[in-house]
Amino acid sequence: MVDDWFYEKILARNVLLTKFPGANAPEVAEFVFAGILRVVKRLGELHR
């Protein structure tokens, strides 16, 4: 798996690592949607 090398290096440093897939999915979706609206509605120009 692609992530294996990353996890091995983290665990070798005795770092506590947790994984909770989907925990922030709504926030990421909102951020992406806001970015799309910013481009489509040209909010950068409006802000200036």
PDB file with SEQRES, HELIX, SHEET and CRYST1 records, atoms N, CA, C and O in Angstrom:
SEQRES   1 A   48  MET VAL ASP ASP TRP PHE TYR GLU LYS ILE LEU ALA ARG          
SEQRES   2 A   48  ASN VAL LEU LEU THR LYS PHE PRO GLY ALA ASN ALA PRO          
SEQRES   3 A   48  GLU VAL ALA GLU PHE VAL PHE ALA GLY ILE LEU ARG VAL          
SEQRES   4 A   48  VAL LYS ARG LEU GLY GLU LEU HIS ARG                          
HELIX    1 AA1 ASP A    4  ALA A   12  1                                   9    
HELIX    2 AA2 ALA A   25  VAL A   40  1                                  16    
HELIX    3 AA3 LEU A   43  HIS A   47  1                                   5    
CRYST1    1.000    1.000    1.000  90.00  90.00  90.00 P 1           1          
ATOM      1  N   MET A   1       0.845  -1.186   0.000  1.00  0.00           N  
ATOM      2  CA  MET A   1       0.000   0.000   0.000  1.00  0.00           C  
ATOM      3  C   MET A   1       0.890   1.249   0.000  1.00  0.00           C  
ATOM      4  O   MET A   1       1.990   1.232   0.552  1.00  0.00           O  
ATOM      5  N   VAL A   2       0.421   2.301  -0.604  1.00  0.00           N  
ATOM      6  CA  VAL A   2       1.194   3.531  -0.749  1.00  0.00           C  
ATOM      7  C   VAL A   2       1.510   4.173   0.594  1.00  0.00           C  
ATOM      8  O   VAL A   2       2.612   4.687   0.782  1.00  0.00           O  
ATOM      9  N   ASP A   3       0.576   4.155   1.525  1.00  0.00           N  
ATOM     10  CA  ASP A   3       0.752   4.834   2.813  1.00  0.00           C  
ATOM     11  C   ASP A   3       1.655   4.077   3.787  1.00  0.00           C  
ATOM     12  O   ASP A   3       2.065   4.637   4.804  1.00  0.00           O  
ATOM     13  N   ASP A   4       1.965   2.828   3.497  1.00  0.00           N  
ATOM     14  CA  ASP A   4       2.721   2.017   4.452  1.00  0.00           C  
ATOM     15  C   ASP A   4       4.032   2.663   4.863  1.00  0.00           C  
ATOM     16  O   ASP A   4       4.363   2.664   6.049  1.00  0.00           O  
ATOM     17  N   TRP A   5       4.783   3.207   3.931  1.00  0.00           N  
ATOM     18  CA  TRP A   5       6.085   3.804   4.262  1.00  0.00           C  
ATOM     19  C   TRP A   5       5.910   4.973   5.239  1.00  0.00           C  
ATOM     20  O   TRP A   5       6.725   5.169   6.140  1.00  0.00           O  
ATOM     21  N   PHE A   6       4.847   5.734   5.046  1.00  0.00           N  
ATOM     22  CA  PHE A   6       4.578   6.879   5.927  1.00  0.00           C  
ATOM     23  C   PHE A   6       4.286   6.416   7.351  1.00  0.00           C  
ATOM     24  O   PHE A   6       4.858   6.937   8.309  1.00  0.00           O  
ATOM     25  N   TYR A   7       3.403   5.443   7.483  1.00  0.00           N  
ATOM     26  CA  TYR A   7       3.019   4.952   8.803  1.00  0.00           C  
ATOM     27  C   TYR A   7       4.194   4.287   9.509  1.00  0.00           C  
ATOM     28  O   TYR A   7       4.349   4.428  10.722  1.00  0.00           O  
ATOM     29  N   GLU A   8       5.018   3.566   8.763  1.00  0.00           N  
ATOM     30  CA  GLU A   8       6.184   2.924   9.364  1.00  0.00           C  
ATOM     31  C   GLU A   8       7.131   3.959   9.959  1.00  0.00           C  
ATOM     32  O   GLU A   8       7.654   3.757  11.055  1.00  0.00           O  
ATOM     33  N   LYS A   9       7.358   5.059   9.257  1.00  0.00           N  
ATOM     34  CA  LYS A   9       8.250   6.103   9.752  1.00  0.00           C  
ATOM     35  C   LYS A   9       7.660   6.803  10.982  1.00  0.00           C  
ATOM     36  O   LYS A   9       8.384   7.115  11.928  1.00  0.00           O  
ATOM     37  N   ILE A  10       6.356   7.045  10.967  1.00  0.00           N  
ATOM     38  CA  ILE A  10       5.708   7.680  12.115  1.00  0.00           C  
ATOM     39  C   ILE A  10       5.773   6.763  13.335  1.00  0.00           C  
ATOM     40  O   ILE A  10       6.125   7.201  14.430  1.00  0.00           O  
ATOM     41  N   LEU A  11       5.433   5.499  13.141  1.00  0.00           N  
ATOM     42  CA  LEU A  11       5.435   4.553  14.258  1.00  0.00           C  
ATOM     43  C   LEU A  11       6.839   4.331  14.804  1.00  0.00           C  
ATOM     44  O   LEU A  11       7.006   4.092  16.000  1.00  0.00           O  
ATOM     45  N   ALA A  12       7.846   4.406  13.947  1.00  0.00           N  
ATOM     46  CA  ALA A  12       9.232   4.239  14.392  1.00  0.00           C  
ATOM     47  C   ALA A  12       9.647   5.359  15.345  1.00  0.00           C  
ATOM     48  O   ALA A  12      10.556   5.175  16.154  1.00  0.00           O  
ATOM     49  N   ARG A  13       8.998   6.508  15.258  1.00  0.00           N  
ATOM     50  CA  ARG A  13       9.304   7.639  16.142  1.00  0.00           C  
ATOM     51  C   ARG A  13       8.445   7.627  17.404  1.00  0.00           C  
ATOM     52  O   ARG A  13       8.484   8.565  18.200  1.00  0.00           O  
ATOM     53  N   ASN A  14       7.679   6.570  17.578  1.00  0.00           N  
ATOM     54  CA  ASN A  14       6.834   6.409  18.762  1.00  0.00           C  
ATOM     55  C   ASN A  14       5.798   7.541  18.884  1.00  0.00           C  
ATOM     56  O   ASN A  14       5.558   8.068  19.970  1.00  0.00           O  
ATOM     57  N   VAL A  15       5.200   7.892  17.756  1.00  0.00           N  
ATOM     58  CA  VAL A  15       4.170   8.935  17.709  1.00  0.00           C  
ATOM     59  C   VAL A  15       2.805   8.258  17.697  1.00  0.00           C  
ATOM     60  O   VAL A  15       2.587   7.289  16.970  1.00  0.00           O  
ATOM     61  N   LEU A  16       1.890   8.778  18.510  1.00  0.00           N  
ATOM     62  CA  LEU A  16       0.537   8.249  18.529  1.00  0.00           C  
ATOM     63  C   LEU A  16      -0.180   8.699  17.262  1.00  0.00           C  
ATOM     64  O   LEU A  16      -0.241   9.893  16.966  1.00  0.00           O  
ATOM     65  N   LEU A  17      -0.708   7.764  16.534  1.00  0.00           N  
ATOM     66  CA  LEU A  17      -1.355   8.058  15.256  1.00  0.00           C  
ATOM     67  C   LEU A  17      -2.756   7.473  15.271  1.00  0.00           C  
ATOM     68  O   LEU A  17      -2.942   6.287  15.546  1.00  0.00           O  
ATOM     69  N   THR A  18      -3.734   8.308  14.974  1.00  0.00           N  
ATOM     70  CA  THR A  18      -5.107   7.818  14.893  1.00  0.00           C  
ATOM     71  C   THR A  18      -5.630   8.071  13.493  1.00  0.00           C  
ATOM     72  O   THR A  18      -5.116   8.919  12.764  1.00  0.00           O  
ATOM     73  N   LYS A  19      -6.642   7.337  13.135  1.00  0.00           N  
ATOM     74  CA  LYS A  19      -7.211   7.448  11.794  1.00  0.00           C  
ATOM     75  C   LYS A  19      -8.729   7.349  11.924  1.00  0.00           C  
ATOM     76  O   LYS A  19      -9.250   6.398  12.507  1.00  0.00           O  
ATOM     77  N   PHE A  20      -9.417   8.321  11.386  1.00  0.00           N  
ATOM     78  CA  PHE A  20     -10.870   8.336  11.446  1.00  0.00           C  
ATOM     79  C   PHE A  20     -11.390   8.843  10.099  1.00  0.00           C  
ATOM     80  O   PHE A  20     -11.766  10.008   9.974  1.00  0.00           O  
ATOM     81  N   PRO A  21     -11.411   7.967   9.098  1.00  0.00           N  
ATOM     82  CA  PRO A  21     -11.810   8.392   7.756  1.00  0.00           C  
ATOM     83  C   PRO A  21     -13.222   8.968   7.730  1.00  0.00           C  
ATOM     84  O   PRO A  21     -14.140   8.426   8.346  1.00  0.00           O  
ATOM     85  N   GLY A  22     -13.379  10.064   7.012  1.00  0.00           N  
ATOM     86  CA  GLY A  22     -14.680  10.676   6.858  1.00  0.00           C  
ATOM     87  C   GLY A  22     -15.058  11.625   7.976  1.00  0.00           C  
ATOM     88  O   GLY A  22     -16.141  12.210   7.954  1.00  0.00           O  
ATOM     89  N   ALA A  23     -14.169  11.787   8.963  1.00  0.00           N  
ATOM     90  CA  ALA A  23     -14.499  12.615  10.119  1.00  0.00           C  
ATOM     91  C   ALA A  23     -14.735  14.072   9.734  1.00  0.00           C  
ATOM     92  O   ALA A  23     -15.577  14.738  10.335  1.00  0.00           O  
ATOM     93  N   ASN A  24     -14.016  14.567   8.757  1.00  0.00           N  
ATOM     94  CA  ASN A  24     -14.187  15.968   8.368  1.00  0.00           C  
ATOM     95  C   ASN A  24     -14.699  16.107   6.934  1.00  0.00           C  
ATOM     96  O   ASN A  24     -14.508  17.148   6.305  1.00  0.00           O  
ATOM     97  N   ALA A  25     -15.337  15.084   6.426  1.00  0.00           N  
ATOM     98  CA  ALA A  25     -15.840  15.118   5.053  1.00  0.00           C  
ATOM     99  C   ALA A  25     -16.806  16.277   4.801  1.00  0.00           C  
ATOM    100  O   ALA A  25     -16.690  16.918   3.757  1.00  0.00           O  
ATOM    101  N   PRO A  26     -17.746  16.581   5.690  1.00  0.00           N  
ATOM    102  CA  PRO A  26     -18.648  17.711   5.429  1.00  0.00           C  
ATOM    103  C   PRO A  26     -17.895  19.038   5.332  1.00  0.00           C  
ATOM    104  O   PRO A  26     -18.225  19.880   4.498  1.00  0.00           O  
ATOM    105  N   GLU A  27     -16.891  19.224   6.178  1.00  0.00           N  
ATOM    106  CA  GLU A  27     -16.122  20.471   6.146  1.00  0.00           C  
ATOM    107  C   GLU A  27     -15.323  20.593   4.857  1.00  0.00           C  
ATOM    108  O   GLU A  27     -15.231  21.679   4.284  1.00  0.00           O  
ATOM    109  N   VAL A  28     -14.747  19.493   4.399  1.00  0.00           N  
ATOM    110  CA  VAL A  28     -13.983  19.511   3.152  1.00  0.00           C  
ATOM    111  C   VAL A  28     -14.919  19.808   1.986  1.00  0.00           C  
ATOM    112  O   VAL A  28     -14.569  20.580   1.093  1.00  0.00           O  
ATOM    113  N   ALA A  29     -16.097  19.208   1.986  1.00  0.00           N  
ATOM    114  CA  ALA A  29     -17.068  19.451   0.919  1.00  0.00           C  
ATOM    115  C   ALA A  29     -17.493  20.916   0.904  1.00  0.00           C  
ATOM    116  O   ALA A  29     -17.622  21.511  -0.166  1.00  0.00           O  
ATOM    117  N   GLU A  30     -17.711  21.497   2.068  1.00  0.00           N  
ATOM    118  CA  GLU A  30     -18.084  22.914   2.139  1.00  0.00           C  
ATOM    119  C   GLU A  30     -16.962  23.803   1.615  1.00  0.00           C  
ATOM    120  O   GLU A  30     -17.216  24.782   0.913  1.00  0.00           O  
ATOM    121  N   PHE A  31     -15.731  23.464   1.955  1.00  0.00           N  
ATOM    122  CA  PHE A  31     -14.582  24.245   1.503  1.00  0.00           C  
ATOM    123  C   PHE A  31     -14.464  24.202  -0.020  1.00  0.00           C  
ATOM    124  O   PHE A  31     -14.236  25.229  -0.660  1.00  0.00           O  
ATOM    125  N   VAL A  32     -14.619  23.017  -0.593  1.00  0.00           N  
ATOM    126  CA  VAL A  32     -14.535  22.863  -2.051  1.00  0.00           C  
ATOM    127  C   VAL A  32     -15.670  23.622  -2.723  1.00  0.00           C  
ATOM    128  O   VAL A  32     -15.456  24.318  -3.715  1.00  0.00           O  
ATOM    129  N   PHE A  33     -16.869  23.488  -2.186  1.00  0.00           N  
ATOM    130  CA  PHE A  33     -18.018  24.188  -2.762  1.00  0.00           C  
ATOM    131  C   PHE A  33     -17.825  25.703  -2.692  1.00  0.00           C  
ATOM    132  O   PHE A  33     -18.165  26.417  -3.635  1.00  0.00           O  
ATOM    133  N   ALA A  34     -17.283  26.191  -1.581  1.00  0.00           N  
ATOM    134  CA  ALA A  34     -17.012  27.622  -1.451  1.00  0.00           C  
ATOM    135  C   ALA A  34     -15.977  28.071  -2.479  1.00  0.00           C  
ATOM    136  O   ALA A  34     -16.092  29.157  -3.047  1.00  0.00           O  
ATOM    137  N   GLY A  35     -14.970  27.238  -2.716  1.00  0.00           N  
ATOM    138  CA  GLY A  35     -13.967  27.561  -3.733  1.00  0.00           C  
ATOM    139  C   GLY A  35     -14.567  27.623  -5.124  1.00  0.00           C  
ATOM    140  O   GLY A  35     -14.220  28.500  -5.916  1.00  0.00           O  
ATOM    141  N   ILE A  36     -15.458  26.703  -5.424  1.00  0.00           N  
ATOM    142  CA  ILE A  36     -16.130  26.709  -6.728  1.00  0.00           C  
ATOM    143  C   ILE A  36     -16.972  27.974  -6.869  1.00  0.00           C  
ATOM    144  O   ILE A  36     -16.924  28.639  -7.904  1.00  0.00           O  
ATOM    145  N   LEU A  37     -17.737  28.308  -5.842  1.00  0.00           N  
ATOM    146  CA  LEU A  37     -18.550  29.526  -5.895  1.00  0.00           C  
ATOM    147  C   LEU A  37     -17.684  30.773  -6.051  1.00  0.00           C  
ATOM    148  O   LEU A  37     -18.057  31.710  -6.757  1.00  0.00           O  
ATOM    149  N   ARG A  38     -16.532  30.779  -5.392  1.00  0.00           N  
ATOM    150  CA  ARG A  38     -15.634  31.939  -5.484  1.00  0.00           C  
ATOM    151  C   ARG A  38     -15.189  32.160  -6.927  1.00  0.00           C  
ATOM    152  O   ARG A  38     -15.132  33.294  -7.402  1.00  0.00           O  
ATOM    153  N   VAL A  39     -14.875  31.062  -7.618  1.00  0.00           N  
ATOM    154  CA  VAL A  39     -14.428  31.166  -9.008  1.00  0.00           C  
ATOM    155  C   VAL A  39     -15.594  31.528  -9.930  1.00  0.00           C  
ATOM    156  O   VAL A  39     -15.486  32.433 -10.758  1.00  0.00           O  
ATOM    157  N   VAL A  40     -16.697  30.817  -9.775  1.00  0.00           N  
ATOM    158  CA  VAL A  40     -17.840  31.016 -10.673  1.00  0.00           C  
ATOM    159  C   VAL A  40     -18.463  32.394 -10.499  1.00  0.00           C  
ATOM    160  O   VAL A  40     -18.807  33.046 -11.484  1.00  0.00           O  
ATOM    161  N   LYS A  41     -18.609  32.838  -9.272  1.00  0.00           N  
ATOM    162  CA  LYS A  41     -19.239  34.125  -9.002  1.00  0.00           C  
ATOM    163  C   LYS A  41     -18.240  35.274  -8.942  1.00  0.00           C  
ATOM    164  O   LYS A  41     -18.620  36.419  -8.694  1.00  0.00           O  
ATOM    165  N   ARG A  42     -16.958  34.969  -9.169  1.00  0.00           N  
ATOM    166  CA  ARG A  42     -15.895  35.967  -9.204  1.00  0.00           C  
ATOM    167  C   ARG A  42     -15.866  36.797  -7.903  1.00  0.00           C  
ATOM    168  O   ARG A  42     -15.808  38.026  -7.938  1.00  0.00           O  
ATOM    169  N   LEU A  43     -15.906  36.115  -6.793  1.00  0.00           N  
ATOM    170  CA  LEU A  43     -15.953  36.778  -5.506  1.00  0.00           C  
ATOM    171  C   LEU A  43     -14.648  37.502  -5.164  1.00  0.00           C  
ATOM    172  O   LEU A  43     -14.644  38.449  -4.377  1.00  0.00           O  
ATOM    173  N   GLY A  44     -13.544  37.048  -5.760  1.00  0.00           N  
ATOM    174  CA  GLY A  44     -12.281  37.756  -5.546  1.00  0.00           C  
ATOM    175  C   GLY A  44     -12.349  39.178  -6.066  1.00  0.00           C  
ATOM    176  O   GLY A  44     -11.846  40.099  -5.422  1.00  0.00           O  
ATOM    177  N   GLU A  45     -12.967  39.368  -7.227  1.00  0.00           N  
ATOM    178  CA  GLU A  45     -13.123  40.710  -7.786  1.00  0.00           C  
ATOM    179  C   GLU A  45     -14.088  41.539  -6.947  1.00  0.00           C  
ATOM    180  O   GLU A  45     -13.877  42.737  -6.759  1.00  0.00           O  
ATOM    181  N   LEU A  46     -15.128  40.918  -6.450  1.00  0.00           N  
ATOM    182  CA  LEU A  46     -16.100  41.611  -5.624  1.00  0.00           C  
ATOM    183  C   LEU A  46     -15.461  42.087  -4.318  1.00  0.00           C  
ATOM    184  O   LEU A  46     -15.759  43.175  -3.826  1.00  0.00           O  
ATOM    185  N   HIS A  47     -14.586  41.257  -3.774  1.00  0.00           N  
ATOM    186  CA  HIS A  47     -13.917  41.584  -2.527  1.00  0.00           C  
ATOM    187  C   HIS A  47     -13.039  42.836  -2.667  1.00  0.00           C  
ATOM    188  O   HIS A  47     -12.975  43.672  -1.765  1.00  0.00           O  
ATOM    189  N   ARG A  48     -12.369  42.942  -3.816  1.00  0.00           N  
ATOM    190  CA  ARG A  48     -11.492  44.109  -4.057  1.00  0.00           C  
ATOM    191  C   ARG A  48     -12.321  45.350  -4.139  1.00  0.00           C  
ATOM    192  O   ARG A  48     -11.784  46.440  -4.337  1.00  0.00           O  
TER     193      ARG A  48                                                      
END                                                                             
